[in-house]
Amino acid sequence: MYQSAEDAKLSGAVRETLASAVAECCSALHEIAEAADHGRAASPEQLERAFEAMLQLENAETLSELDVGRRRGARPPPLRSVH
């Protein structure tokens, strides 16, 4: 199947966003694990960084799902509600 240059560029940007979010989430969680390994509680800053990284990851996952659906010609999935 042929993919236009614009589609490839958009899909590449989505993949980069997802990869970056995964890397940040892993890094933030690793920092908390390191603190725990040394008998320290995670600092509020570490917890905030991890929470923000997980939100970025969730947003990137949604972008990825939308991109896959767009390439398949599907309608966008319904928005998820945040509780």
TIGUVO-741515 format. One record per residue (C-alpha): x, y, z; residue number from 1; residue in one letter. Coordinates in nm, 3 decimals. Each point is the difference from the previous one (the first is absolute). Layout:
BEGIN
((X Y Z) NUM a);
...
! end
This chain:
BEGIN
((0.000 0.000 0.000) 1 m);
((0.131 0.342 -0.097) 2 y);
((0.039 0.258 0.276) 3 q);
((0.026 0.368 -0.091) 4 s);
((0.295 0.203 0.120) 5 a);
((-0.234 0.200 0.222) 6 e);
((-0.143 -0.318 0.157) 7 d);
((0.349 -0.140 0.054) 8 a);
((0.113 0.325 0.162) 9 k);
((-0.302 0.009 0.231) 10 l);
((0.038 -0.368 0.092) 11 s);
((0.371 0.055 0.065) 12 g);
((-0.080 0.292 0.230) 13 a);
((-0.252 -0.213 0.188) 14 v);
((0.258 -0.279 0.042) 15 r);
((0.259 0.250 0.126) 16 e);
((-0.252 0.143 0.247) 17 t);
((-0.085 -0.349 0.127) 18 l);
((0.367 -0.101 0.027) 19 a);
((0.084 0.320 0.187) 20 s);
((-0.290 -0.051 0.241) 21 a);
((0.104 -0.360 0.067) 22 v);
((0.360 0.107 0.063) 23 a);
((-0.105 0.278 0.240) 24 e);
((-0.236 -0.231 0.188) 25 c);
((0.269 -0.267 0.035) 26 c);
((0.254 0.257 0.116) 27 s);
((-0.235 0.150 0.258) 28 a);
((-0.097 -0.341 0.138) 29 l);
((0.364 -0.112 0.003) 30 h);
((0.086 0.305 0.211) 31 e);
((-0.267 -0.098 0.253) 32 i);
((0.120 -0.362 0.001) 33 a);
((0.357 0.117 0.063) 34 e);
((-0.117 0.201 0.301) 35 a);
((-0.185 -0.304 0.133) 36 a);
((0.306 -0.221 -0.054) 37 d);
((0.195 0.237 0.222) 38 h);
((-0.266 -0.002 0.271) 39 g);
((-0.137 0.346 -0.080) 40 r);
((-0.355 0.100 -0.072) 41 a);
((-0.068 0.164 -0.332) 42 a);
((0.000 0.377 0.020) 43 s);
((-0.308 0.201 -0.094) 44 p);
((0.192 0.122 -0.306) 45 e);
((0.076 -0.358 -0.110) 46 q);
((-0.362 -0.101 0.046) 47 l);
((-0.120 0.305 -0.195) 48 e);
((0.244 -0.075 -0.282) 49 r);
((-0.122 -0.361 -0.017) 50 a);
((-0.365 0.109 0.002) 51 f);
((0.061 0.250 -0.280) 52 e);
((0.195 -0.261 -0.197) 53 a);
((-0.288 -0.247 0.030) 54 m);
((-0.243 0.266 -0.125) 55 l);
((0.231 0.070 -0.295) 56 q);
((0.010 -0.371 -0.073) 57 l);
((-0.379 -0.026 0.009) 58 e);
((-0.028 0.299 -0.236) 59 n);
((0.257 -0.150 -0.235) 60 a);
((-0.187 -0.331 0.003) 61 e);
((-0.320 0.182 -0.099) 62 t);
((0.183 0.178 -0.282) 63 l);
((0.134 -0.333 -0.119) 64 s);
((-0.348 -0.157 0.003) 65 e);
((-0.139 0.297 -0.195) 66 l);
((0.284 -0.024 -0.253) 67 d);
((-0.058 -0.370 -0.058) 68 v);
((-0.371 0.061 -0.042) 69 g);
((0.066 0.290 -0.238) 70 r);
((0.224 -0.214 -0.216) 71 r);
((-0.263 -0.274 -0.009) 72 r);
((-0.272 0.251 -0.083) 73 g);
((-0.189 -0.066 0.320) 74 a);
((-0.197 0.253 0.196) 75 r);
((0.176 0.134 0.310) 76 p);
((-0.074 -0.194 0.318) 77 p);
((-0.229 0.171 0.253) 78 p);
((0.178 0.221 0.248) 79 l);
((0.077 -0.163 0.332) 80 r);
((-0.131 0.170 0.309) 81 s);
((0.240 0.083 0.278) 82 v);
((-0.123 -0.087 0.348) 83 h);
! end
